[in-house]
C-alpha cells in the first residue's frame, strides 16, 4: 500500500511539474522524465495540445487547393494564406508536413499557417507525393517545384519572392533541408526563380540516413526504394548532413530528448557540421520532449517565440 502511494505521488509530481513553474515563452517549458509520464499527462489532460482544426479567421484570405504541378494526372496542390488588408508584397513562409514520407496532410500545420498569416506574413502549405508510389528524389523535387511556382506567381499573392523561408517537421524537415542545402544562393538561377530560400526551420528532421538506425528503418528504405546494401550511395545522397556548406541559408532547429522516431543526435551532428562549415545555425534541444513536441501548447509558444525573432532577422528586415 505504501509503495502504491509513493508511486502515485511520483506521478502526480511529474504531471504537475510544468504547472508549478513560471510560464515564460522565451525559455524551454519543463519536459517529462520519460515517454511513460508524458503519455500519462496526455491521458489525464495535464498535457495541453494546440488546436489543429478550426475555422480560418475571417480577416484572412485563404486560397485552397491551388494546383502547382501535375504529374501523371496527379494534381499536386498548395494552400496560401494572408491578411485581407495586405497591400504590398510580403515575406513568404512555406510549411512542409511530416509523416515518414508516406502520409500526412498539408493542413497539419494550420495552427502555424494562421498564426503567421496574422503576424503579417504570407504562408503556404504544400502537398507532395508519398512512398511507395514514388521514391527519392521525387518528393524533394515536388517541394522545390512548389517554391518555384510560388515565386513565379508572387505578385498574385502579395509574395516577396526574395524573402522566402521554409518550415518542416520530421520528414518535412528532411525535405526542406534537402531543398535548402542543395539549392543555395550560389547556385540560384539569374532570374531568381530557383527554389533557393533565405531561411529554414527544422523540427526534428532526420539528417543522416546512413546510420545503423536509419538503414534499418522501413520508412527510410521505402524512401530510397532499395536496401542500404543495394544502394549505399543513395542513402548518403538523400542525407542533408552531407550537403552542409557555408552557403547554407540560416537554419533554426528544434528537437526533443525523448524523440523515439528521430534520435536527437541527428540534430546534434547537423548543428556541429553547420558551425564547422561557417554557416548560421541555431539549435534548441528541449529536455523531456518527444517527436511532434510542438503540438504541445507550451512548446508551440516557445517555438513561435524563437521563430518570430529568426524570421524578423533573416526574411523581414530590409
Helices and strands as residue ranges (DSSP letters): H 2-20, H 35-44, E 60-71, E 74-83, E 90-96, G 106-109, H 110-118, E 122-126, H 138-152, G 154-157, E 159-169, H 171-182, G 185-187, E 199-203, H 212-215, H 218-224, H 232-237, G 240-243, E 250-256, H 265-277, E 281-286, G 293-295, H 297-311, I 312-316
